[in-house]
C-alpha cells in the first residue's frame, strides 16, 4: 500500500500541491483566529488581575460623599471591598487627537495617591518632568508621546499639559467606558481641584464578592444611592467595559473563522472530487488490485494517506505563517482596546487547528473512496458497472447541433461531479466578492454609511452658545451662507433602572442626518422616551419607565428604540420639554447646537460663526475633521479586508480550476489525441475545455448573485449586530452582485484557458506508439 500511496503522490503532485495551498490558507486564518480567541481574553483578564481592577466604579459629587454614603455602599449585597479616592470628573475635549478634537468625559486622579484597586503601570515616562499621565489608548490612538504637549478643554477652558508618561489602566483606559483616565502629580492635581471645584468627585472602586455579577451589583448600588438621595455622576462595571473594549477582537475573530471555514470547504470539496476522479480514471487498475487480493479498505487507506499527510504538513506551515500575521492583527486589537497585547503562538490553537483540518480531511477523503467498497474486479476490468453498462460519454450523434457544438456539450455533461464543484466554487466566490464589494462601496465610495452605522449623530460643526443665547445663536448661524440646517441636540445624563446613562435631548430628531432609531418612533412630547437597545427587552414599547435626575424621578412612556454602539446600547432620547421636567434649569441653560453644511465648507462656516456670533457662541468644534479621520481609518481597514477577500477569491478560483482542468486533460488524454488527429487544433481544444466549464460557472455565478442580492442586508446586519449595531446604514446596490458574477465568470474563463495549455503537448503519434 505504501507503493500505491507513493504512486498517487507522483502521478498527482500538482493536485496535491493545489490542495495543500488551500489548506495552508485555511490553517493560517483559523490559526490566527483561534490564537486570538485563546490569548486576547486571558491577557485582558491577567492585566485586570495584575492591576487589581475594580469590578464596579461609582462616582458621586464630593459634597455628597459622606460617611453615610460609604455605609450604604458597604452594606449593599455583593460588595466585598471599597477603595475611595478623590477625583475630578468633567466634560473634556482633547485637541489635536489624531488631527481632530475628541470630546469625552475625563477623570483626572492623583498620580501620587496610593491605590488598592484600579492601579496603573507606567509604560513610558520622562522621569520627574511633566504634569499629566495619559492612558495607553490616548497615547497610541491620539498619537501622543511622553514629552509632547496635550491641550485639554476642561469645563470650557483650554489648558496645556506636558505628558509625563503613558500608563496601563484597565478600567478607564479606553473610550468604551465613556470616561477616559488621566492622572496628574499631587501638586498639579491640587491646582486643578482649586480651578475646577464644581468637578470635584469621589470615586468608589468596588470589589464584589466571589461569584457575584458585577452588573447586578452596580444596579443595586445605583438604586441604593438613588433611594438615599445621593446623585451618581458615573457608574460602570468591568463586564460592560470589557465587552466594549473587546468588540473589535470579537468581530475580527468571527470574520477569520468564517473565511477559514469557507476556504476549508472548498479545499475539502477539491479533495473529494480528486479522489473520485482518480477512482473513475484508474477504475481498471483498482479492479486489478482487488483481483490480486487487496481489499477495498486497504486501497482506501492508501489513497487517503497522501491527503492526510499533505493536510498535516500544509496545516503546520500555515500555522507557522499565522505567527507572522497574528501580531499585526493583535496590534490593531491593542490599539482599539487600549491595553498591552503581543500575540504569540498558542499550543491549544495549533492542536485544535491540526485536529480539525485533519479530521475533516479524513472525512471528505473517506466520502471520495466509498465507491471502492462496491467495486467488483471483473466489472472494473471490463469497464462495466453492476448492471452491465459501460462507462462511456453520450454519443456525439445523439447531441443536437453541429460537430463543434456537440463536442462542447458532450464535455460539459461528461462529469456531474466536476460541474457541481465548479458551480459551487463560482457560487461561493460570487458571494465572497459581492460581500467585499459591498464593504468597499460603503467604506470607501460612500464612507458616511459605515461611519453612521458605528456612530451616533455627527454634524459638521458643534457650537456652544452663551447662557440665554440659544434661539438667537441658532437664527444667526442658520442665516450664514452655506449652512444647511441648525438643530439643538444636547447630551445630558439620566438614571434608568438604577443606571446612569447618556440622554440625547432634542426637539428635532427627525431632522438629524443619522437616524439611530431602529424600531418605533422618536419621542415627540414631554412624556415620551426612546430607549437604547440594551434596555429594549426590559421595557417594551408602550410601557412606562421611571427616569431620574438629581432628586427627581418621573414616569415616561416608551415609544421607540435607538442604537448607540459607543454607549453599548445604554442610552435614551428625550424631548427638550421631557428633560426640562427632570431639570427645570435646562430651559435656561445653553443647548448644544448641531450645524450642518457641506464638508468642504466647514472651515469657512466656523470662521463665519466666530465672526458673526462671537457674542453668542462661546466655543465651536470642527466635527468634520474627526469624521474624516475616522472615515479614513475605517476605509483603509475595510479596503484592506476587501482586497484580501478579492485576492483570496481569485487564488481559490485559480487553484480549483487548475486541478479540474489538469485532471480533465489527464483523464481524456486519448480522446484529445484522437480529436487532434481528426484536425482539431490545440487552441480549439483549449476553448472547448473552457466552454465545457462555462455552463456550471455561469449557473453558480448567477445563483450566487441572486443569493447575494437577497441575503446581503441580513448578513451585514448579523455581522454588525455582534458589536451592538441594530440598524445598519449600508447601501446594497443591485449592480454589485451582478458585476461580481460577470467579473468572476470572465476570470474563470480566462484561467481555464490558461490552465488548458498542456493540451499543446499531446501528440497523436505518441499516443499511437504507446
Secondary structure as the mmCIF struct_conf table of DSSP 4:
data_model
#
loop_
_struct_conf.conf_type_id
_struct_conf.id
_struct_conf.beg_label_comp_id
_struct_conf.beg_label_asym_id
_struct_conf.beg_label_seq_id
_struct_conf.end_label_comp_id
_struct_conf.end_label_asym_id
_struct_conf.end_label_seq_id
HELX_RH_AL_P HELX_RH_AL_P1 UNK A 2 UNK A 11
TURN_TY1_P TURN_TY1_P1 UNK A 12 UNK A 12
HELX_RH_AL_P HELX_RH_AL_P2 UNK A 13 UNK A 50
TURN_TY1_P TURN_TY1_P2 UNK A 51 UNK A 52
BEND BEND1 UNK A 55 UNK A 55
STRN STRN1 UNK A 56 UNK A 61
HELX_RH_3T_P HELX_RH_3T_P1 UNK A 62 UNK A 64
HELX_RH_AL_P HELX_RH_AL_P3 UNK A 67 UNK A 74
TURN_TY1_P TURN_TY1_P3 UNK A 75 UNK A 75
BEND BEND2 UNK A 76 UNK A 76
TURN_TY1_P TURN_TY1_P4 UNK A 77 UNK A 78
STRN STRN2 UNK A 79 UNK A 97
TURN_TY1_P TURN_TY1_P5 UNK A 98 UNK A 99
STRN STRN3 UNK A 100 UNK A 110
TURN_TY1_P TURN_TY1_P6 UNK A 111 UNK A 112
BEND BEND3 UNK A 113 UNK A 113
BEND BEND4 UNK A 116 UNK A 118
STRN STRN4 UNK A 121 UNK A 125
BEND BEND5 UNK A 127 UNK A 128
BEND BEND6 UNK A 131 UNK A 131
STRN STRN5 UNK A 132 UNK A 135
HELX_RH_AL_P HELX_RH_AL_P4 UNK A 136 UNK A 142
TURN_TY1_P TURN_TY1_P7 UNK A 143 UNK A 143
TURN_TY1_P TURN_TY1_P8 UNK A 146 UNK A 147
STRN STRN6 UNK A 149 UNK A 154
TURN_TY1_P TURN_TY1_P9 UNK A 155 UNK A 156
STRN STRN7 UNK A 157 UNK A 168
BEND BEND7 UNK A 170 UNK A 174
HELX_RH_3T_P HELX_RH_3T_P2 UNK A 175 UNK A 177
BEND BEND8 UNK A 178 UNK A 178
STRN STRN8 UNK A 179 UNK A 184
HELX_RH_AL_P HELX_RH_AL_P5 UNK A 186 UNK A 195
HELX_RH_3T_P HELX_RH_3T_P3 UNK A 197 UNK A 199
STRN STRN9 UNK A 200 UNK A 208
HELX_LH_PP_P HELX_LH_PP_P1 UNK A 209 UNK A 209
TURN_TY1_P TURN_TY1_P10 UNK A 210 UNK A 211
HELX_RH_AL_P HELX_RH_AL_P6 UNK A 214 UNK A 227
TURN_TY1_P TURN_TY1_P11 UNK A 228 UNK A 229
STRN STRN10 UNK A 232 UNK A 237
HELX_RH_AL_P HELX_RH_AL_P7 UNK A 238 UNK A 245
TURN_TY1_P TURN_TY1_P12 UNK A 246 UNK A 246
HELX_RH_AL_P HELX_RH_AL_P8 UNK A 247 UNK A 281
TURN_TY1_P TURN_TY1_P13 UNK A 282 UNK A 282
HELX_RH_AL_P HELX_RH_AL_P9 UNK A 283 UNK A 291
TURN_TY1_P TURN_TY1_P14 UNK A 292 UNK A 293
HELX_RH_AL_P HELX_RH_AL_P10 UNK A 296 UNK A 337
TURN_TY1_P TURN_TY1_P15 UNK A 338 UNK A 338
BEND BEND9 UNK A 339 UNK A 339
HELX_RH_AL_P HELX_RH_AL_P11 UNK A 347 UNK A 369
HELX_RH_3T_P HELX_RH_3T_P4 UNK A 370 UNK A 372
TURN_TY1_P TURN_TY1_P16 UNK A 373 UNK A 374
HELX_RH_AL_P HELX_RH_AL_P12 UNK A 377 UNK A 382
TURN_TY1_P TURN_TY1_P17 UNK A 383 UNK A 383
STRN STRN11 UNK A 384 UNK A 384
TURN_TY1_P TURN_TY1_P18 UNK A 386 UNK A 387
BEND BEND10 UNK A 388 UNK A 388
STRN STRN12 UNK A 390 UNK A 390
HELX_LH_PP_P HELX_LH_PP_P2 UNK A 393 UNK A 395
HELX_RH_3T_P HELX_RH_3T_P5 UNK A 396 UNK A 398
BEND BEND11 UNK A 399 UNK A 399
BEND BEND12 UNK A 401 UNK A 401
HELX_RH_AL_P HELX_RH_AL_P13 UNK A 403 UNK A 412
TURN_TY1_P TURN_TY1_P19 UNK A 413 UNK A 413
BEND BEND13 UNK A 414 UNK A 414
HELX_RH_AL_P HELX_RH_AL_P14 UNK A 416 UNK A 440
HELX_RH_PI_P HELX_RH_PI_P1 UNK A 441 UNK A 445
BEND BEND14 UNK A 446 UNK A 446
HELX_RH_AL_P HELX_RH_AL_P15 UNK A 447 UNK A 454
BEND BEND15 UNK A 455 UNK A 455
BEND BEND16 UNK A 460 UNK A 460
STRN STRN13 UNK A 461 UNK A 465
HELX_LH_PP_P HELX_LH_PP_P3 UNK A 466 UNK A 466
TURN_TY1_P TURN_TY1_P20 UNK A 467 UNK A 468
HELX_RH_AL_P HELX_RH_AL_P16 UNK A 470 UNK A 478
TURN_TY1_P TURN_TY1_P21 UNK A 479 UNK A 479
BEND BEND17 UNK A 480 UNK A 480
TURN_TY1_P TURN_TY1_P22 UNK A 481 UNK A 482
STRN STRN14 UNK A 483 UNK A 488
STRN STRN15 UNK A 490 UNK A 496
TURN_TY1_P TURN_TY1_P23 UNK A 497 UNK A 498
STRN STRN16 UNK A 499 UNK A 505
BEND BEND18 UNK A 507 UNK A 507
HELX_RH_3T_P HELX_RH_3T_P6 UNK A 509 UNK A 511
BEND BEND19 UNK A 513 UNK A 514
STRN STRN17 UNK A 517 UNK A 520
BEND BEND20 UNK A 525 UNK A 525
TURN_TY1_P TURN_TY1_P24 UNK A 526 UNK A 527
STRN STRN18 UNK A 528 UNK A 532
HELX_RH_3T_P HELX_RH_3T_P7 UNK A 533 UNK A 535
TURN_TY1_P TURN_TY1_P25 UNK A 536 UNK A 538
BEND BEND21 UNK A 539 UNK A 539
TURN_TY1_P TURN_TY1_P26 UNK A 541 UNK A 542
STRN STRN19 UNK A 544 UNK A 549
TURN_TY1_P TURN_TY1_P27 UNK A 550 UNK A 551
STRN STRN20 UNK A 552 UNK A 562
TURN_TY1_P TURN_TY1_P28 UNK A 565 UNK A 569
STRN STRN21 UNK A 571 UNK A 574
HELX_RH_AL_P HELX_RH_AL_P17 UNK A 576 UNK A 582
HELX_RH_3T_P HELX_RH_3T_P8 UNK A 584 UNK A 587
TURN_TY1_P TURN_TY1_P29 UNK A 588 UNK A 588
BEND BEND22 UNK A 589 UNK A 589
STRN STRN22 UNK A 592 UNK A 597
HELX_RH_3T_P HELX_RH_3T_P9 UNK A 599 UNK A 601
HELX_RH_AL_P HELX_RH_AL_P18 UNK A 602 UNK A 612
BEND BEND23 UNK A 613 UNK A 613
TURN_TY1_P TURN_TY1_P30 UNK A 614 UNK A 616
STRN STRN23 UNK A 617 UNK A 622
HELX_RH_AL_P HELX_RH_AL_P19 UNK A 623 UNK A 667
TURN_TY1_P TURN_TY1_P31 UNK A 668 UNK A 668
HELX_RH_AL_P HELX_RH_AL_P20 UNK A 669 UNK A 677
TURN_TY1_P TURN_TY1_P32 UNK A 678 UNK A 679
HELX_RH_AL_P HELX_RH_AL_P21 UNK A 682 UNK A 721
TURN_TY1_P TURN_TY1_P33 UNK A 722 UNK A 724
BEND BEND24 UNK A 726 UNK A 727
HELX_RH_AL_P HELX_RH_AL_P22 UNK A 734 UNK A 755
HELX_RH_3T_P HELX_RH_3T_P10 UNK A 756 UNK A 761
HELX_RH_AL_P HELX_RH_AL_P23 UNK A 764 UNK A 769
#
